[in-house]
Amino acid sequence: MPKRDENHMAAVRQQILDAARAVFEHKGVADASMNDVSTQAGLSVGSIYVHFRSKEDVLLQLIETANVNATPFDECQSAADMLALVERLLKLQERPDAANQAARTALEVAAITRRNPEVQAVVSKNFKNLRRAVLDAVARIASEAGHLEKPEVLAIGESLLSLLISAQAQMLIGVPTNTEAKMKSARLMIRMLHGAPLKPKR
């Protein structure tokens, strides 16, 4: 039946993506091959090429479906929610995987983004979604307090986003993330939104 075939194709496609994610995280994008992906997926190489044109096509699909941490910001309803989330994300950058392979893979993706317009478009879309979620969350919290002007709220939102991105960038290139200093900055900015000292929810 056509519907069953479509479901089967979708399941195989997801199986390939799951396998590719594991291979890329273990070996890196440059050292990974479609043979590696097929072995991990338990499929023939020919089956892989039925669904994807190339290794970069697989990578593109993985980036398109990546979690860019927008949803947690969408769920923030208070300054305490925001502070807890920002502190958690900052602390995550202190603990890259033991072999630092995830960091190396992320750097590879950044290099591919510079030369591949398709990948760049998807990465840009993901960043815009994250930025929108952060700014919307900050605006919600500020509207509850009602004591800041719109330009001030925007400045705080952009500053929090920059704080998170700089922590990730520092982790990727292997330099200290200065997490405590960043958390103090985040607390200061979120306190400005809230209008009073606060502690994150646990």
Secondary structure, 3 states (H helix, E strand, C coil): CHHHHHHHHHHHHHHHHHHHHHHHHHHCCCCCCHHHHHHHHCCCHHHHHHHCCCHHHHHHHHHHCCCCCHHHHHCCCCHHHHHHHHHHHHHHCCCCCCCCHHHHHHHHHHHHHHHCHHHHHHHHHHHHHHHHHHHHHHHHHHHHHCCCCHHHHHHHHHHHHHHHHHHHHHHHHCCCCCHHHHHHHHHHHHHHHHCCCCCCCC
